[in-house]
Amino acid sequence: MLHGRQRECALVDEMLASAGRRRSGVLVVRGEAGIGKSALLGYAAEHAGDMRVLRGTGIESESEFGFAAVHQLLRPVGDLFDAVPARLGAALRGAFGTGPAGGEDRFLISLAVLSVLAEAAEERPLLCLVDDAHWLDGASAGALTFAARRLDAEGVVLLFAARDHFAAPGLPELRLTGLDAEAAGALLAERSGVGLPAGVRDSLVASTAGNPLGLLELPESLSVDQLAGREPLPERLPVSAEVEQVFLDRVRRQGQPAQTLLLLAAAEDSGELGVLLRAAEALGVPAAALDAAEKAGLVRVDGRTLEFCHPLVRTAVYRGATFWQRRDARHALAAACEGDADRRAWHLAAAALGPDEAIAAELHRSAGRARQRGGHAAAASAYERSATLTADPGRRGERLLDAAEAAWQGGLTGRATALLDQARPLTGTPLLRGRADHLRGSIEGTCGEVTSAYAILVGGAEPIAQIDPVRAARMLTEAGQAAWLAGDLPGLHRVARLLSTLPVPDDAVPLSAHLVLGFDNLLSGDTAAAVIHLRDAAGRAAHSSDPRALMLSAAGAVFLGDDAVAIGLFTAAVARTRSAGAAAVLPALLAPLSSLEAWTGRYSAATANATEGLRVAVETGQDNPAAHLRSVLAWIAAAQGQEEQCRGYAAAAHAHALGHRIGPAAGIASWALALLDLGAGRPESAADRLEALAAAGPGESHPVVRVFSAADLVEAAVRSDRPAVAARALSGLESWAATTGSAWGRALVARCHGLVIDPSHFEEALELHRHGGRPFDAARTALLYGENLRRRRRRNDARVHLRAACETFDRLGLPGWSELARDELRATGETARKREPGTLQQLTPQEVLIVRIVGEGATNREVAAQLFLSPRTVDYHLRKVFTKLDVSSRADLIRLVAQSDR
């Protein structure tokens, strides 16, 4: 029975009951040491019924070993590694050191953890208990929180017990506070068998703030008369934070052999009894010393593993020992860790008194093994510690760079930057400086200012162009992308020139050069030359397997107006990235893909991709792609007439994009607000926004956005009586459409001619729209033409086009625009029946993603692997989709998806 925790226990009971109905649940139980977090986890285990129970514990000294806690948690279900897709099982074995390490992406390993948890829950619901989560190693914390965010319909309950410094953004939390006087009195009476006088009880509650561990342990420091109330209590009793001292006092009442054995156990986080007893023997401690520690209630032995009765005992023992006692223990443990080179290296490092190249090299090798297993956070720690043990400045700088790169791969941006700051003064060679600049430029390009990223990357690439041209080519390609995003014309000129001089025969470099040259020509105003280079790059990229090359080529195709080519390249890049399990790469790909999907009327797919990309971007700290994705969601919300959502996403996008000079994100967000105004009948406001957008400098907009929004500016300018503004906007659009030959671009030019020159051009626009593939634009042209015809009293002719506009807007799920068309239709004397939205409009973003991948013929397991979900969650969503869409087979679903894309 947990005194004073009725509400908390009821919450756990509900989660356990939901698991029986195949609904998963996650909870982070927070509170100070001794507050009862572990007790609540114990309550869950006691009331789990026939659920399978897995346990894991974070251990402070084990936080340097990648995936240590996850390995502990999943060890009892290791046989299920064969039940998940082979690639995932292999990733887990590599991470745990039980199979070959392939340097897997950390998200692939996280997906493997999710998949094994789902498999473990197949026969019966699963309860996972993770205690002391604040001491989890970084890789385990990342994998478990990744899985926690994606649990849905597996029947898994995942409970974390943690103090405040466990980062779990987005997960539900429960904070435990101290017990009240009544509950505290019941707890004390249960422990002692007798009730305490009210005054003594109240003093204990006040001095411990109701901390249950304090209430149970502190009375041992009081005399019988004090507990009975016959003698006064000390003026100051130890509070919760000093419970550790009570444990240390109990330890020091043991004999020296038992204290030494306890110190060995505190320093060796694995708890392996064999290792501890070998180390004890080396220090002259008999095995019988273990009996005394067990009888004192400080430790317990479970099979071949020793555990402390409470984590604070471990902390008290280790902190209470002298430096030389800890050093002797570490040396003994290093000698006892037979066959475990990683643990041996860490024990030796902990015992080192100063620089020691032999230990540093051993720890460096350990870091390399951790990195190969995907434990990038652990690798960063090992590399960093190796660097501190390295006397040679150049070698120390190289090892700090290794640490920074591992931290960046592990998603630890702040730590990577701090390590780079330490390494920079020690990078004495051009190659080391190039490495450092490449990493810093990549970090800046993802999370900081793109102009700074450009300067760092170009400045670092030039000195190594002749000695490491391959790295220089990669750096310059990234620099070109940064210059393109910032609209930096001189920067693109410079990158194009440098790329053309690199002595690299690799085909990837000519491709990058063509792309950069194309973007350079574009910003220079030489659109014809840009078209030649970008078309050539798009053709070459079709045979590339590199997602970055595909993405850049797709961006070129976007500008050319080749929507189908661009979507094909983006989709191929996303598919290859999903297949590789490289989730961290997805935001940079999904941002431009979802933009184009939105502009081509694929709103369900665009929303699904942008939502997924934003979730991963936030999880991985990629602020720049996150701003782009928010701008896309703002544009979609504007088209759908969702004013509050549009303004919220646009404000968030602007807040980051304008400060970091990310032109596309800032421009799309501004365009979204203008589109919202147009749809709401506010042409003056729309014209103000779009005119400012057309005049915006680098970092505030982007050439592509200015071109693509020009038709909206023409319409807004005409509606607000600004003929000169309309003429300027139309001139730029005409030039681009004539050079690229884009069908939808020429359709928009014809529409604008209909607004500005002669209504007869609307007919030409509608004919061109039939080949342009942008239904929203086509419907808006039909609406404008119908409105024009009605005003010229050609009501019958107007109805034809207004009906078509209504039907398209309804199908696309754009109620605001549908209502505008209906208003016009009513003005002709006809009322249009409201039609249901398109097939996929009624699905959630998650369901849309699943349906689209199923539409490609994928199995549930394949869908799960691509979307970083469990197969059971995919099955759950598919059953909901079948019900919503009234289909009964995957074949029917595939047909519906094909129809929705027409």
Secondary structure as UniProt FT lines:
FT   TURN            3..4
FT   HELIX           6..20
FT   TURN            21..22
FT   STRAND          25..30
FT   TURN            33..34
FT   HELIX           37..46
FT   TURN            49..50
FT   STRAND          52..57
FT   HELIX           60..62
FT   TURN            63..64
FT   TURN            66..67
FT   HELIX           68..74
FT   HELIX           75..82
FT   HELIX           86..96
FT   HELIX           106..120
FT   STRAND          126..131
FT   HELIX           133..135
FT   HELIX           138..150
FT   STRAND          156..162
FT   TURN            164..165
FT   TURN            169..170
FT   STRAND          173..175
FT   HELIX           181..192
FT   HELIX           198..208
FT   TURN            209..210
FT   HELIX           212..217
FT   HELIX           218..221
FT   HELIX           224..228
FT   HELIX           240..242
FT   HELIX           243..252
FT   HELIX           256..267
FT   TURN            269..270
FT   HELIX           273..282
FT   TURN            283..284
FT   TURN            287..288
FT   HELIX           289..295
FT   TURN            296..297
FT   STRAND          299..302
FT   TURN            303..304
FT   STRAND          305..308
FT   HELIX           311..320
FT   HELIX           323..336
FT   TURN            338..339
FT   HELIX           341..351
FT   HELIX           357..372
FT   TURN            373..374
FT   HELIX           376..388
FT   HELIX           393..409
FT   TURN            410..411
FT   HELIX           413..423
FT   HELIX           424..426
FT   HELIX           430..447
FT   HELIX           450..461
FT   HELIX           462..464
FT   TURN            465..467
FT   HELIX           469..486
FT   HELIX           489..500
FT   HELIX           508..524
FT   HELIX           527..541
FT   TURN            542..543
FT   HELIX           547..560
FT   HELIX           563..580
FT   HELIX           583..585
FT   HELIX           586..599
FT   TURN            600..601
FT   HELIX           603..619
FT   TURN            620..621
FT   HELIX           623..639
FT   TURN            640..641
FT   HELIX           643..660
FT   HELIX           663..679
FT   TURN            680..681
FT   HELIX           683..695
FT   TURN            699..700
FT   HELIX           703..708
FT   HELIX           710..719
FT   TURN            720..721
FT   HELIX           723..740
FT   HELIX           743..756
FT   TURN            759..760
FT   HELIX           761..769
FT   TURN            770..772
FT   HELIX           775..791
FT   TURN            792..793
FT   HELIX           795..812
FT   HELIX           815..827
FT   TURN            828..829
FT   HELIX           839..842
FT   HELIX           845..855
FT   TURN            856..857
FT   HELIX           860..867
FT   HELIX           871..885
FT   HELIX           890..900
//
